Each structure stands twice: as structure tokens, then as C-alpha cells.
């Protein structure tokens, strides 16, 4: 079992040591489901990219802005949002670690539903989940840094 708090700390340390100010670790990969901890130092960003068919972003530490059409959405520690349907990016407003939960393929006939759960800290994106192809690729290396497409 992975400790998200420890993963967030580790990825933030790696992001701070990285020339690009970011780091990621894919820690759960089960068929179509993937969970990745991504860390960004303040001011670092993931450039605009396509989203997987369904995904959510939970802020483990810090404050980030999902960027894209409509100006974006700001999220802080403890908040969860579905990723935008259209191309989007992510900007760290302060040193941050996020949990990206993504489904890489949705079987024919199945449709992603709206945000799940009734917690008070859930931020919902009216555009809903994306059906575009994945835009972030994690490199299979010890450094756990990622590249964008």
C-alpha cells in the first residue's frame, strides 16, 4: 500500500531538485486505471495537453490552477475536480502535489458520469470529463519525471 503523504513529500523534493521544477510517479496501474502523484514547484506548469477519457485531480498539498478555455479553475489542498474536457494545463501557484486519477480508455457504450461523492470540498467542472487521447506520458525511469505531448 502506498502512503500518499509520503509520495507527495518525495515528489516535491524531486521537483525542487529538478531543473524543470516538476516530478511525477505513476504508483498505481491496473488495466485502464492509473493514479499518479505529480509535484510542481511554485510557478512551474504542465503545458496545455489532451486529457484522458475520464480523470480527476485532487490537490494533496499547495494550490494549483487548471488552465484552459474559460480561464481555468483554482484548487487548493483537499479539493478535487474533474479535469476539463478540452485541452488544458496545470500551473502551480505555490509548491504543490496533486493526485491524478485517470481512466485511459472507456469501453464502447460506456459514458463517464459526473463528479462522484458528496463531500463539501468537491469542485465540479461544468464541461465534464474529456474523451480526448492522453497527453501526458510518464517515463519509465528512476527519476520519475514526465514529458508532455
C-alpha positions as CSV (number, residue, x, y, z in Angstrom):
1,X,0.0,0.0,0.0
2,X,1.3,3.4,-0.9
3,X,1.3,6.4,1.5
4,X,0.1,9.4,-0.4
5,X,1.5,11.9,2.0
6,X,5.0,10.3,1.7
7,X,4.7,10.2,-2.1
8,X,3.7,13.8,-2.2
9,X,6.7,14.8,0.0
10,X,9.1,12.7,-2.1
11,X,7.8,14.1,-5.4
12,X,8.0,17.7,-4.1
13,X,11.6,17.0,-3.0
14,X,12.4,15.7,-6.5
15,X,10.6,18.6,-8.2
16,X,12.6,21.1,-6.1
17,X,15.8,19.3,-7.3
18,X,14.7,19.2,-10.9
19,X,15.8,21.8,-13.4
20,X,12.2,21.8,-14.7
21,X,10.6,22.1,-11.3
22,X,8.4,19.1,-11.6
23,X,8.3,15.4,-10.9
24,X,5.7,12.6,-11.2
25,X,5.3,9.0,-10.1
26,X,2.8,6.5,-11.5
27,X,2.2,4.4,-8.5
28,X,-1.0,2.5,-9.5
29,X,-1.6,1.0,-12.9
30,X,-4.4,-1.5,-13.1
31,X,-5.8,-2.1,-16.6
32,X,-7.4,1.2,-17.6
33,X,-7.0,2.9,-14.2
34,X,-3.9,5.0,-13.4
35,X,-3.0,7.1,-10.4
36,X,-0.1,9.4,-10.5
37,X,1.3,11.9,-7.9
38,X,2.6,15.0,-9.7
39,X,4.6,17.7,-8.0
40,X,5.3,21.2,-9.2
41,X,7.2,24.0,-7.6
42,X,5.6,27.4,-7.5
43,X,5.4,28.9,-11.0
44,X,6.1,25.6,-12.7
45,X,3.5,24.4,-15.2
46,X,2.3,21.5,-17.3
47,X,1.7,23.0,-20.8
48,X,-1.6,22.5,-22.5
49,X,-2.2,18.9,-23.2
50,X,-5.1,16.5,-24.1
51,X,-6.9,14.7,-21.2
52,X,-7.6,11.0,-20.8
53,X,-11.3,10.0,-21.4
54,X,-12.1,10.5,-17.7
55,X,-9.9,11.9,-14.9
56,X,-9.9,13.8,-11.6
57,X,-7.3,15.9,-9.9
58,X,-7.0,16.1,-6.1
59,X,-4.7,18.6,-4.5
60,X,-2.6,16.9,-1.9
61,X,-0.6,20.0,-1.0
62,X,-0.5,23.5,-2.2
63,X,-2.5,25.5,-4.7
64,X,-2.8,25.0,-8.5
65,X,-4.8,26.4,-11.4
66,X,-6.2,24.2,-14.1
67,X,-5.8,26.4,-17.2
68,X,-7.6,26.4,-20.5
69,X,-10.8,27.6,-22.1
70,X,-12.9,29.7,-19.8
71,X,-9.9,31.0,-17.8
72,X,-9.3,28.0,-15.6
73,X,-10.2,26.8,-12.1
74,X,-8.1,27.3,-8.9
75,X,-7.9,24.4,-6.5
76,X,-6.2,24.2,-3.1
77,X,-5.3,21.4,-0.6
78,X,-8.1,18.9,-0.2
79,X,-10.1,19.9,-3.2
80,X,-11.0,17.6,-6.1
81,X,-12.1,18.4,-9.6
82,X,-12.7,16.6,-12.8
83,X,-10.2,17.6,-15.5
84,X,-11.6,19.8,-18.2
85,X,-13.0,18.1,-21.4
86,X,-10.9,20.4,-23.6
87,X,-7.1,20.8,-23.8
88,X,-5.8,22.2,-20.5
89,X,-2.7,22.8,-18.5
90,X,-1.8,23.0,-14.8
91,X,0.0,25.8,-13.1
92,X,1.4,25.6,-9.6
93,X,0.5,28.8,-7.7
94,X,2.7,27.5,-4.8
95,X,4.7,24.3,-4.3
96,X,2.1,21.7,-4.9
97,X,1.5,18.0,-5.2
98,X,-1.6,16.6,-6.9
99,X,-3.1,13.1,-7.3
100,X,-4.2,12.5,-10.9
101,X,-6.6,9.6,-11.2
102,X,-7.2,8.7,-14.9
103,X,-9.1,6.1,-16.9
104,X,-7.1,5.7,-20.1
105,X,-9.9,4.1,-22.1
106,X,-13.7,3.8,-21.8
107,X,-15.3,0.7,-23.3
108,X,-17.7,1.3,-26.2
109,X,-21.2,2.2,-25.0
110,X,-20.0,3.4,-21.6
111,X,-20.1,7.1,-20.6
112,X,-18.2,8.8,-17.8
113,X,-20.6,10.1,-15.2
114,X,-20.3,13.4,-13.3
115,X,-18.3,14.0,-10.2
116,X,-18.6,11.3,-7.6
117,X,-19.1,11.8,-3.9
118,X,-20.9,14.4,-1.9
119,X,-18.0,15.9,0.1
120,X,-18.0,19.6,0.7
121,X,-14.6,20.2,-1.0
122,X,-15.6,18.8,-4.4
123,X,-15.2,21.3,-7.2
124,X,-17.2,20.4,-10.3
125,X,-16.2,21.4,-13.8
126,X,-19.3,22.1,-15.9
127,X,-17.5,20.9,-19.0
128,X,-17.2,17.4,-17.6
129,X,-14.6,14.8,-18.4
130,X,-12.6,14.6,-21.6
131,X,-12.8,12.0,-24.3
132,X,-9.6,13.1,-25.9
133,X,-6.5,10.9,-26.0
134,X,-4.0,11.1,-23.2
135,X,-1.5,13.9,-23.4
136,X,0.9,13.2,-20.5
137,X,3.4,10.3,-20.7
138,X,5.4,9.2,-17.8
139,X,8.9,7.9,-18.5
140,X,9.8,4.6,-17.0
141,X,12.9,5.7,-15.1
142,X,14.0,6.1,-11.5
143,X,13.8,9.9,-11.9
144,X,10.0,9.8,-12.3
145,X,10.0,12.9,-14.4
146,X,7.4,13.2,-17.1
147,X,7.2,14.6,-20.6
148,X,4.4,16.3,-22.4
149,X,3.0,15.7,-25.8
